[in-house]
């Protein structure tokens, strides 16, 4: 099984367990008192959503970049010079370490869950997938592997900061997960995310 399949199975099992727990909490303890402590729907929902590190999405990544240096000319100007091109395969894990927070409006029967913006939790490059095209043989040095690995990681990070489509998909995945987790409450409440 691939890492993505294992992650999907783990998320599905987590959704099922939390949904069952949410249903039990909702149906049994909507508002109860135990030793002078009041537990509300909002408290129960926030407990359900209390996840230390939420993995929102995991994607394979194929990229290409180049090592460019700035060469200073005699007249004080600089000139860009490409040493080599590189292609690679990588993997990106998007998520958040911020808490999902819910508020319950009992009067309007509405649950609103605030979902934080996803961020990069992990980047990795498959070292064996790195392929080079050197513009001159002399650019193939002993440190090329380490240099190109960092170059690939930086390229992935920069591209993810510019192209927000993966981040949008990750947030949408999380919205769908939250709606599934809170499905037991949808009988009595309107559920929305922001």
Secondary structure as GFF3:
##gff-version 3
##sequence-region A 1 194
A	DSSP	alpha_helix	3	28	.	.	.	ID=ss1
A	DSSP	beta_strand	32	34	.	.	.	ID=ss2
A	DSSP	beta_strand	37	39	.	.	.	ID=ss3
A	DSSP	alpha_helix	41	48	.	.	.	ID=ss4
A	DSSP	beta_strand	54	72	.	.	.	ID=ss5
A	DSSP	beta_strand	78	96	.	.	.	ID=ss6
A	DSSP	beta_strand	101	105	.	.	.	ID=ss7
A	DSSP	beta_strand	110	114	.	.	.	ID=ss8
A	DSSP	beta_strand	119	125	.	.	.	ID=ss9
A	DSSP	three_ten_helix	127	129	.	.	.	ID=ss10
A	DSSP	beta_strand	131	134	.	.	.	ID=ss11
A	DSSP	three_ten_helix	137	139	.	.	.	ID=ss12
A	DSSP	alpha_helix	144	162	.	.	.	ID=ss13
A	DSSP	alpha_helix	165	181	.	.	.	ID=ss14
A	DSSP	three_ten_helix	183	185	.	.	.	ID=ss15
A	DSSP	beta_strand	190	193	.	.	.	ID=ss16
###
